[in-house]
Each structure stands twice: as structure tokens, then as C-alpha cells.
Amino acid sequence: MLGCRCAAIAGAAAVSALLGSGPAWAHTAEQGFVLTLPTDLYVLGGTLVVALSFVLVALVPRLAAWPLGTIFLGRPPRWLVQAFGLAALAMTFSLVVVGVTGTQDPTVNPLPLTVWTVGWIGFTTLSLIVGNLWTVIRPWPDWRAGARRAPLAYPAWLGAWPAFAGLAAFAWFELIHTTPANPTLLAWVVTVYVLGTWVAIALFGAAWLRDGETFSVYFRMVSWLAPIGRRAGDDDAFELRVPGTALVRGTAPVPGLTAFVLLALATVSFDGLSRTFWWLGRVGVNPLDFPGRSAVAVVNTGGLIGTFAALAGAFGLARWLSRRLGGGPAPVAALVPIALGYHLAHYLPVALIDGQYAWAALLAALGAGDGHGAIHGSLLSDHRSVRLVWRVQVAIIVAAHVAAIAVSHARAARAAATSATAVRGQLPLTALMIGYTLFGLWLLSTPTIG
């Protein structure tokens, strides 16, 4: 069984953990740390996941009463949204200029720190708490007012597939390209993406921002779990709601959206898997003498594709079994909490260190420092703080699993004719989510390179 095998492998991680944590080369600003959960926390997390799954299954009828009431918060003025968009565009232009003309040290240049630390890690966390702010600060003005003047109609069959392609390219660049934090290269990538998005908006109007633009789709997916969100049918209105309400309500079916959610989960999963001793041993690389990204670029490209294919296949099988057992189709939205939970837990150590580099770079930009502020790496070498980080990681993974199971069963309970049908139909997806959560805990437990 996966749990037994993972527990055995985690034993090796415990030995590594006792030796303490040292600096390692991360894929963001290249100054992260690697922590491996000790066996006791791994086993505790796995046990809680399985136990809470049974509890939630027993509560299926009650989950049908998930409170969907909301409190209206208001509508921001259109001019304010436009102003934020213009300010974000100006900031993006400034960062691109600094990326090309400034220092090429990715721990000091603000462009890599903004993209990989503030954006990919910090903004994902912020969107999970306060909702989809990307619609307010993305680097192009709000084009909804001009949607009717778009020269081309966005094809309905295209759906979220362009966003899927963009996320796949982003994942490849982050995880496999040899120098994703190189400021000059990153400046060109950002420039091409922003200009390409402007062209797409000019052609398709607001429809491109709704379904085609990668980060609009991604941060909207993140905000489905947030307690603050857009009101259904009124994108200008913000509302306060029970976290996860948007996932329980469901969203309009959009071609490619299921694949997008699966890719988001597969990407962060392969991010962790590709740096484990287990993976490197399978591809013939000595993890204690890692030759560099270029040596594994081809095999890791195949690994990223294979991880997505395996997850898509497992999810497709769970859906097929759910139908065979009398339930409705397994909602892919139930995997969103697991994807975001592992994202937060996986990047937590990196955020604690690279966040300090980002803060030092901000102070330097404001004239209050030189970008080389004191970095407190002891946060991830002191036993007490490391134990706290470990516990937070386990808590995040377990909480994400509970949210995923609760959302899945709440939707099933609302759609099924009887509670027995709801339970029976959700068993395959529940098994998949338990297995994937245990897999995420194992990734945090097994020895890795930086």
C-alpha cells in the first residue's frame, strides 16, 4: 500500500532531518532550504487524513446543508479598477527595465523575486484569503466595457485550452528550464507574455480575460476557496461567503477547465517529485552529485507530461467508477483544495527565506537599503522553528484534504437521490484524494535535493 511504502521511505527522511537543514539551490531565487518531515509527523498526518475521511463520509447527508448564503460587500468604482491596472502596467514595465539593466543576481534583482516569490507564492496565498485580486492589479486595464467592440468572437469550443497551454509553458519554464530566475531572460519572457495578452484582448475583448488568459483562470480557481469572491452573474460585485462556497455551487462547464485544474495539481506535484532522491535514482542521477538542470531537462519534461497523464487517467477512472456505482460525475473542483494545500505546504520553506530577499529588494527600491539586507536563514536551522514549520505543513495538507472531501460530498449530497447513493458514488474520488494527499505528505517527507 502507498501509505506503508511512504512510511518506510520516510524513515530515511528522519535520519536526514536529525542532521539538520542546510542551504540548497531552489528553483525560485536559488536560495531556498529543503526540509523533510520526520516520520512521526508523516504518520500522524496520514492517520488524520484517513480518519477524517471516514468521519466526513458519515456526515454526507448533513453536508448537503452547506450554507450558501452570502453578504454583499459592494462594487469598486470602474475608474479605480482601471487605475490599478495602469499602475500594475507601469510597475511591470519598471520591473522589466530593471531586469535587463540591473544586477543579474536573482536574490537582489526585484524582477525574479516579484515573479517567483511575491507573485507565484505570495499572491496565490493572498488570493486564497481575500479573493481574486488579480482582476484588479493585472498589468492591463479592465476591458469589459469594450467587450462588444471586440473584432472577433471568442470561440466557445476553445474554452480554457489557451490558459491550459499557458500554464503548461509556465510550468516547464519554472521547473525545467535551466535559468528561470535569470533577470534578463525573465524580463523578455514577461514582455512577450504581456504583449501577447494585449494582442489577444484587442482581438477577443473581455472573453480572453475570462477564459483564455492563464493567470486570470488560475487565480480565479484559487479564489473558489476564498471567503471573499465575485457574485455569481455580476463580476463587479464582491460578497462575503463561507469558504469553499464557490466550489460547492459549481461553475459553468468550460472546455479545458478540468484539464487546467488537473495540470495545476500535477505541476506542483512534479515540482516536489522531480527533486526527490527516489526520482533521481530512477532516472540514473546521483542525488548527492547533482549535475544540474540541463542534464535532466529532457527526462523531466517527460516526467512532467507523465505526471499530468497519470493524474488525468486516475481522475478519469474515478469518474467512470462513480458513474458505475450510481453516483454523478466526480467534480474536478474537489481536487482544487488539495492542489492549493500542497502548493502552500511545498513552498512554505522557500517563502520564509526568499520572502526576506524580496523585502530587502523592496527596501532598496525605496532607497532604504542596498538589496543585501540581513537574511535570517536560522529560521530553517533552529530546531524549534523547524518543528513549527513541519507542523504547519502537516496541518495545511490535512486541512486541504478535509476541505476537498467536504466539497466533494456536499456536491454529491445535493445531486444524489439518497444519501446512500451519494456515499457510494463518491467512494472512488475519495480513495483518489486520500491517495494523493498521502502522496503529498510523502513528498514532504522523503529526502530531496534543493
C-alpha positions in Angstrom: 0.0 0.0 0.0 1.1 3.6 -0.7 0.9 4.6 3.0 3.1 1.7 4.2 5.7 2.3 1.4 5.7 6.0 2.1 6.2 5.4 5.8 9.2 3.2 5.1 10.8 5.7 2.8 10.1 8.5 5.3 12.3 6.7 7.8 15.3 7.7 5.7 14.0 11.2 5.8 14.0 11.2 9.6 17.8 10.5 9.6 18.3 13.4 7.3 16.1 15.6 9.5 18.2 14.8 12.6 21.2 16.0 10.8 19.6 19.5 10.4 18.7 21.5 7.4 21.2 23.3 5.2 21.0 25.7 2.3 20.0 24.3 -1.0 19.5 25.6 -4.5 15.8 26.3 -5.0 14.2 26.9 -8.3 13.0 30.4 -7.4 15.6 32.8 -6.3 18.1 29.9 -5.9 18.5 30.5 -2.2 15.9 28.2 -0.6 16.0 25.5 2.0 14.9 21.8 2.0 13.1 20.4 5.0 11.9 16.8 5.3 9.1 15.9 7.6 10.2 13.4 10.3 8.4 10.0 10.4 6.2 10.8 13.4 4.6 13.8 11.8 4.2 12.0 8.5 2.5 9.1 10.1 0.3 11.5 12.2 -0.7 13.3 9.1 -1.6 10.2 7.2 -3.6 8.8 10.1 -5.6 12.0 10.4 -6.3 12.0 6.7 -7.8 8.5 6.7 -9.7 9.0 10.0 -11.2 12.3 9.0 -12.2 10.8 5.6 -14.4 8.3 7.3 -15.9 11.0 9.6 -16.8 13.2 6.6 -18.3 10.2 4.7 -20.6 9.6 7.7 -21.7 13.2 7.6 -22.7 13.2 3.9 -26.4 14.0 4.5 -25.6 17.0 6.7 -23.1 18.3 4.2 -26.0 18.8 1.8 -26.9 21.8 4.1 -23.7 23.6 3.3 -24.5 27.3 3.9 -24.6 29.1 0.6 -25.8 32.5 1.9 -23.7 35.5 1.2 -23.2 39.1 2.4 -22.9 41.8 -0.3 -19.8 43.9 0.2 -20.0 46.4 -2.6 -18.7 47.3 -6.1 -15.4 49.1 -6.6 -15.7 52.1 -9.0 -14.7 51.2 -12.5 -12.2 54.1 -12.5 -10.4 52.6 -9.5 -10.1 49.3 -11.2 -8.7 51.0 -14.3 -6.2 53.0 -12.2 -4.9 49.8 -10.5 -4.5 48.2 -13.9 -2.5 51.2 -15.2 -0.4 51.2 -12.1 0.3 47.5 -12.5 1.3 48.0 -16.1 3.7 50.8 -15.0 5.2 48.6 -12.3 5.6 45.7 -14.8 7.4 48.0 -17.2 9.7 49.2 -14.4 10.5 45.6 -13.3 11.3 44.6 -16.9 13.7 47.5 -17.3 15.4 46.7 -14.0 15.5 43.0 -15.0 17.6 43.9 -18.1 19.7 46.8 -16.8 20.0 45.9 -13.1 22.2 43.4 -11.3 21.8 39.8 -12.6 21.9 38.4 -9.1 18.4 36.8 -8.8 18.5 37.3 -5.0 18.8 41.1 -5.4 17.2 42.0 -8.7 13.5 42.6 -7.9 12.1 41.0 -11.1 12.7 37.3 -10.2 11.7 38.0 -6.6 8.5 39.6 -7.7 7.6 36.9 -10.2 8.6 33.7 -8.3 8.2 34.8 -4.6 5.8 37.7 -4.4 3.7 36.5 -7.4 3.7 32.7 -7.6 3.9 32.1 -3.8 2.7 35.2 -2.1 -0.1 36.2 -4.4 -1.5 32.7 -4.5 -1.7 32.7 -0.7 -3.3 36.2 -0.7 -5.9 35.2 -3.3 -6.8 32.2 -1.1 -7.5 34.6 1.8 -9.1 37.7 0.2 -10.3 36.5 -3.2 -9.3 37.1 -6.7 -7.3 40.4 -6.6 -5.7 39.5 -10.0 -8.7 41.1 -11.7 -7.7 44.4 -10.0 -3.9 44.5 -10.3 -3.1 42.7 -13.5 -1.0 44.7 -16.0 -3.7 45.8 -18.4 -6.8 47.9 -17.8 -10.3 46.5 -17.3 -11.6 45.8 -20.9 -15.1 44.6 -20.0 -16.6 48.0 -21.1 -15.2 47.4 -24.6 -16.1 43.8 -24.9 -18.8 44.5 -27.5 -16.3 46.2 -29.8 -14.0 43.1 -30.0 -13.4 42.4 -33.7 -13.5 38.6 -33.1 -15.9 36.4 -31.1 -14.1 34.1 -28.7 -14.9 30.5 -29.9 -16.9 28.7 -27.2 -15.2 25.4 -28.1 -11.8 26.9 -27.3 -12.8 27.5 -23.6 -9.9 27.4 -21.2 -7.5 25.5 -23.5 -5.3 28.6 -24.2 -5.0 29.1 -20.4 -4.0 25.4 -20.1 -1.3 25.8 -22.8 0.0 28.9 -21.0 0.1 27.1 -17.6 2.0 24.2 -19.2 4.5 26.6 -20.7 4.8 28.4 -17.4 5.4 25.1 -15.5 8.0 24.0 -18.0 9.9 27.3 -17.7 9.7 27.3 -13.9 10.6 23.6 -13.3 12.7 22.5 -16.2 14.4 25.5 -17.9 18.0 25.8 -16.8 17.8 29.5 -15.7 14.2 30.6 -14.9 15.4 33.2 -12.4 17.8 34.9 -14.8 16.6 38.5 -14.7 17.3 39.3 -18.4 15.7 36.2 -19.7 12.8 36.6 -17.3 12.3 40.2 -18.5 12.0 39.0 -22.1 9.5 36.3 -21.1 7.3 38.7 -19.1 7.5 41.2 -22.0 6.4 38.6 -24.6 3.6 37.4 -22.4 2.2 40.9 -21.6 2.3 42.0 -25.2 0.7 38.7 -26.4 -2.1 39.2 -23.9 -2.7 42.7 -25.1 -3.0 41.5 -28.6 -5.4 38.7 -27.6 -7.5 41.3 -25.6 -7.6 43.5 -28.7 -8.9 40.6 -30.7 -11.3 38.9 -28.3 -12.0 41.6 -25.6 -13.1 40.6 -22.1 -13.7 37.0 -23.2 -10.0 36.4 -23.3 -9.5 37.5 -19.7 -12.4 35.3 -18.7 -11.3 32.0 -20.2 -8.1 32.4 -22.2 -5.5 34.3 -20.0 -3.6 31.8 -17.9 -3.3 33.7 -14.6 -6.9 35.1 -14.8 -8.1 31.4 -14.9 -5.5 30.3 -12.3 -6.3 33.0 -9.6 -10.0 32.6 -10.2 -9.5 28.9 -9.4 -7.6 29.8 -6.2 -10.4 32.2 -5.2 -13.0 29.5 -5.3 -11.8 28.6 -1.8 -11.7 32.2 -0.5 -14.2 33.8 1.9 -14.4 36.8 -0.4 -15.5 36.4 -4.1 -17.3 37.8 -7.0 -21.1 37.4 -7.0 -22.5 34.9 -9.5 -23.7 36.7 -12.6 -22.2 40.0 -11.5 -18.4 40.2 -11.8 -18.4 43.8 -10.4 -19.9 42.8 -7.1 -18.0 41.4 -4.1 -19.5 39.2 -1.5 -18.6 37.5 1.8 -19.3 33.8 2.0 -18.4 30.6 3.7 -15.0 29.4 2.3 -15.5 26.8 -0.4 -19.0 28.0 -1.3 -18.0 28.6 -5.0 -16.7 25.0 -5.2 -20.0 23.6 -3.8 -22.1 25.8 -6.1 -20.1 24.6 -9.1 -19.2 26.7 -12.1 -20.4 26.8 -15.7 -18.8 24.0 -17.7 -15.9 25.4 -19.8 -14.0 23.2 -22.3 -10.5 22.6 -20.9 -11.2 23.8 -17.4 -10.9 20.2 -16.0 -7.6 19.7 -17.7 -6.4 23.1 -16.3 -7.2 22.1 -12.7 -5.5 18.7 -13.1 -2.5 20.4 -14.6 -2.3 22.8 -11.6 -2.2 19.8 -9.3 0.2 17.8 -11.5 2.6 20.8 -11.8 3.2 21.3 -8.1 3.3 17.5 -7.5 6.1 17.1 -10.1 7.9 20.1 -8.7 8.3 18.1 -5.5 8.8 14.7 -7.1 11.5 15.8 -9.5 13.9 16.7 -6.7 13.4 13.6 -4.6 16.2 11.0 -4.2 13.6 8.5 -5.4 13.1 10.2 -8.8 16.7 11.0 -9.4 17.6 7.4 -8.7 15.0 6.2 -11.2 16.5 8.5 -14.0 20.1 7.5 -13.2 21.3 10.6 -11.5 23.3 10.6 -8.2 21.3 13.0 -5.9 24.5 13.7 -3.9 26.3 14.9 -7.0 23.5 16.6 -9.0 24.9 17.6 -12.4 22.5 20.5 -12.9 19.2 21.1 -14.6 20.4 20.7 -18.2 21.3 17.1 -17.5 17.7 16.2 -16.6 15.8 18.6 -18.9 14.6 16.0 -21.3 13.7 13.4 -18.8 12.0 15.9 -16.5 9.9 17.2 -19.5 8.7 13.6 -19.9 8.2 13.4 -16.2 6.0 16.5 -16.1 3.9 15.2 -19.0 3.7 11.7 -17.4 2.6 13.1 -14.1 -0.2 15.0 -15.7 -1.2 12.0 -17.8 -1.2 9.7 -14.7 -3.3 12.1 -12.7 -5.7 12.6 -15.6 -6.0 8.9 -16.1 -6.6 8.3 -12.4 -9.3 11.0 -12.3 -10.9 9.7 -15.4 -11.0 6.2 -13.8 -12.6 7.7 -10.6 -15.3 9.4 -12.7 -16.1 6.2 -14.6 -16.3 4.2 -11.4 -18.5 6.8 -9.8 -21.0 6.5 -12.7 -20.9 2.7 -12.4 -21.7 2.9 -8.7 -24.7 5.1 -9.4 -23.2 8.5 -8.5 -22.8 11.6 -10.6 -19.6 12.6 -12.3 -16.8 13.2 -9.8 -16.3 17.0 -9.7 -12.7 18.1 -10.5 -13.3 21.1 -8.3 -12.8 18.8 -5.3 -9.2 18.5 -6.2 -8.6 22.3 -6.0 -8.1 22.3 -2.2 -5.5 19.5 -2.5 -3.6 21.4 -5.2 -3.6 24.6 -3.3 -2.8 22.9 0.0 0.3 21.2 -1.4 1.3 24.4 -3.1 1.3 26.3 0.2 3.0 23.5 2.2 5.6 22.8 -0.5 6.6 26.5 -0.9 6.5 27.4 2.8 10.2 27.0 3.5 11.1 28.8 0.3 8.7 31.7 1.1 10.3 32.1 4.6 13.8 32.7 3.0 13.1 34.2 -0.4 10.5 36.5 1.2 13.3 38.1 3.1 15.2 38.7 -0.1 12.1 40.2 -1.7 11.7 42.5 1.3 15.3 43.6 1.1 14.9 44.3 -2.6 11.8 46.4 -1.9 13.6 48.4 0.7 16.4 49.0 -1.8 13.9 50.2 -4.4 12.5 52.7 -1.9 16.0 53.9 -1.1 16.2 52.3 2.3 18.8 49.7 1.7 21.2 48.2 -0.9 19.3 45.0 -1.5 21.6 43.0 0.7 19.8 43.0 3.9 20.4 40.5 6.7 18.7 37.2 5.8 17.8 35.1 8.8 18.4 31.6 7.5 18.4 30.4 11.0 14.6 30.2 10.7 15.2 26.8 9.0 18.1 25.6 11.0 16.8 26.2 14.6 15.1 23.0 15.9 12.1 24.9 17.4 11.3 26.9 14.3 11.8 23.9 12.0 9.4 21.8 14.1 6.9 24.6 13.8 7.3 24.7 10.0 6.8 20.9 9.9 3.6 21.1 11.9 2.2 23.9 9.8 3.0 21.9 6.6 1.2 18.8 8.0 -1.8 21.0 9.2 -2.1 22.6 5.7 -2.1 19.2 4.0 -4.7 17.7 6.4 -6.9 20.8 6.2 -6.8 20.7 2.4 -7.8 17.1 2.4 -10.7 17.8 4.7 -11.9 20.7 2.5 -11.6 18.5 -0.6 -13.6 15.6 0.8 -16.2 18.0 2.3 -16.7 19.8 -1.0 -16.9 16.6 -2.9 -19.5 15.1 -0.6 -21.5 18.3 -0.3 -21.9 18.4 -4.1 -22.8 14.7 -4.2 -25.3 15.0 -1.4 -27.1 17.9 -3.2 -27.2 16.0 -6.5 -27.9 12.4 -5.4 -31.4 11.0 -4.8 -30.4 9.3 -1.5 -27.5 9.6 1.0 -26.5 6.0 0.2 -26.2 6.8 -3.4 -24.1 9.9 -2.6 -21.7 7.9 -0.4 -21.4 5.1 -2.9 -20.8 7.4 -5.9 -18.1 9.3 -4.1 -16.0 6.3 -2.9 -13.7 6.3 -6.0 -12.9 10.0 -5.8 -12.5 9.8 -2.0 -9.9 7.0 -2.5 -8.1 9.1 -5.1 -8.0 12.1 -2.8 -6.7 10.0 0.2 -4.0 8.5 -2.0 -3.0 11.9 -3.4 -2.9 13.5 0.0 -0.7 10.7 1.3 1.5 11.2 -1.8 1.8 14.9 -0.9 2.9 14.1 2.6 5.4 11.6 1.3 6.9 14.3 -1.0 7.4 16.5 2.1 8.9 13.5 4.0 11.3 12.0 1.5 14.9 13.2 1.1 15.3 15.8 -1.7 17.9 17.9 -3.4 17.5 21.7 -3.4 
